[in-house]
Amino acid sequence: MSKKVLVTDDSPVDQASIKNILTEAGFMVVTASNGTEAIAKAKSDKPAIIFLDVVMPGMDGYETCRTLQADPETKEIPVIFVTSKGQKADKVWGQMQGAKGHVQMPATADEIIDQIKALG
């Protein structure tokens, strides 16, 4: 598995937090601050995994995920939603959009790395 991960979050604090965890775990991290940028970077950088915030201005995480899943260039990249929303319904809806995982913020390093391990 490529060690490149795309972290998309409009919150600089959350983005930096996830980036630091992944960098310390040996991953190369590319960042985006909105859905449109995430789609462009997914195509140009070809990450192994995308951590995607749900609540973002403009295109939200769900719409971004659906767009990535519909594109032959990016549909094979697993998406893990990163969100403050932790209800079961939020997780189920995320899976229906094509997500492979769900991390509730604030997340620990173990929770983030466990999502990557779960992808096998």
C-alpha positions as CSV (number, residue, x, y, z in Angstrom):
1,M,0.0,0.0,0.0
2,S,1.2,3.5,-0.9
3,K,2.0,5.5,2.2
4,K,0.4,8.7,0.8
5,V,-2.7,9.9,2.5
6,L,-5.0,12.9,1.7
7,V,-6.4,14.8,4.6
8,T,-9.3,17.1,3.8
9,D,-10.6,19.4,6.5
10,D,-11.7,23.0,6.5
11,S,-10.5,23.3,10.1
12,P,-6.8,24.1,10.2
13,V,-6.6,22.7,13.8
14,D,-8.3,19.3,12.9
15,Q,-6.3,19.1,9.7
16,A,-3.0,19.6,11.5
17,S,-4.0,17.2,14.2
18,I,-4.7,14.3,11.8
19,K,-1.6,15.3,9.6
20,N,0.7,15.1,12.7
21,I,-0.7,11.7,13.7
22,L,-0.2,10.3,10.2
23,T,3.2,11.8,9.7
24,E,4.4,10.4,13.0
25,A,3.1,7.0,11.8
26,G,5.3,7.2,8.7
27,F,2.8,8.4,6.1
28,M,3.3,11.1,3.5
29,V,0.4,13.5,3.9
30,V,-1.2,15.8,1.3
31,T,-3.8,18.2,2.5
32,A,-6.9,19.9,1.1
33,S,-9.3,22.4,2.8
34,N,-12.5,21.7,0.8
35,G,-14.2,19.1,-1.4
36,T,-13.3,20.6,-4.7
37,E,-9.6,20.7,-3.8
38,A,-9.8,17.1,-2.4
39,I,-11.1,15.8,-5.7
40,A,-8.4,17.6,-7.6
41,K,-5.7,16.3,-5.3
42,A,-7.1,12.7,-5.3
43,K,-6.6,12.7,-9.1
44,S,-3.2,14.4,-9.1
45,D,-1.6,12.8,-6.1
46,K,-3.2,9.4,-6.1
47,P,-3.3,8.8,-2.3
48,A,-3.8,5.4,-0.8
49,I,-6.5,6.7,1.6
50,I,-8.6,9.8,2.0
51,F,-9.5,11.2,5.4
52,L,-12.5,13.5,4.6
53,D,-14.3,16.0,6.9
54,V,-18.1,15.9,6.5
55,V,-19.0,19.5,7.4
56,M,-17.3,21.9,5.0
57,P,-18.5,25.0,3.2
58,G,-19.5,24.5,-0.4
59,M,-19.3,20.8,-1.3
60,D,-19.7,18.8,1.9
61,G,-17.9,15.5,2.6
62,Y,-20.8,13.4,1.6
63,E,-21.0,15.1,-1.8
64,T,-17.3,14.9,-2.2
65,C,-17.3,11.2,-1.4
66,R,-20.1,10.5,-3.9
67,T,-18.1,12.4,-6.6
68,L,-14.9,10.5,-5.8
69,Q,-16.8,7.2,-5.9
70,A,-18.4,8.0,-9.3
71,D,-15.1,8.8,-11.0
72,P,-13.1,5.9,-12.4
73,E,-9.9,7.6,-11.5
74,T,-10.7,7.9,-7.8
75,K,-13.3,5.3,-7.0
76,E,-10.8,2.7,-5.7
77,I,-9.4,5.1,-3.1
78,P,-11.0,4.3,0.3
79,V,-12.6,7.3,2.1
80,I,-12.7,7.6,5.9
81,F,-15.0,10.2,7.2
82,V,-13.7,12.4,10.0
83,T,-16.5,14.2,11.8
84,S,-17.8,15.4,15.1
85,K,-21.0,13.6,14.2
86,G,-20.9,10.2,16.0
87,Q,-24.5,9.0,15.8
88,K,-25.1,5.6,14.3
89,A,-27.2,7.2,11.6
90,D,-24.2,9.4,10.6
91,K,-22.0,6.3,10.2
92,V,-24.6,4.4,8.2
93,W,-25.2,7.4,5.9
94,G,-21.5,7.7,5.4
95,Q,-21.2,4.1,4.4
96,M,-24.1,4.6,2.0
97,Q,-22.1,7.4,0.4
98,G,-19.2,4.9,-0.2
99,A,-17.1,5.6,2.9
100,K,-15.0,2.7,4.3
101,G,-14.6,4.1,7.8
102,H,-15.6,6.8,10.3
103,V,-13.5,8.6,12.9
104,Q,-15.2,10.8,15.4
105,M,-13.3,14.0,16.3
106,P,-11.4,14.7,18.4
107,A,-9.7,11.4,17.5
108,T,-6.8,9.7,19.1
109,A,-3.8,8.5,17.1
110,D,-4.9,4.9,17.8
111,E,-8.4,5.5,16.4
112,I,-6.9,7.0,13.2
113,I,-4.3,4.3,12.7
114,D,-6.9,1.6,13.4
115,Q,-9.0,2.8,10.6
116,I,-6.1,2.4,8.2
117,K,-5.3,-1.1,9.6
118,A,-9.0,-2.1,9.1
119,L,-8.6,-1.4,5.4
120,G,-6.0,-4.2,5.3
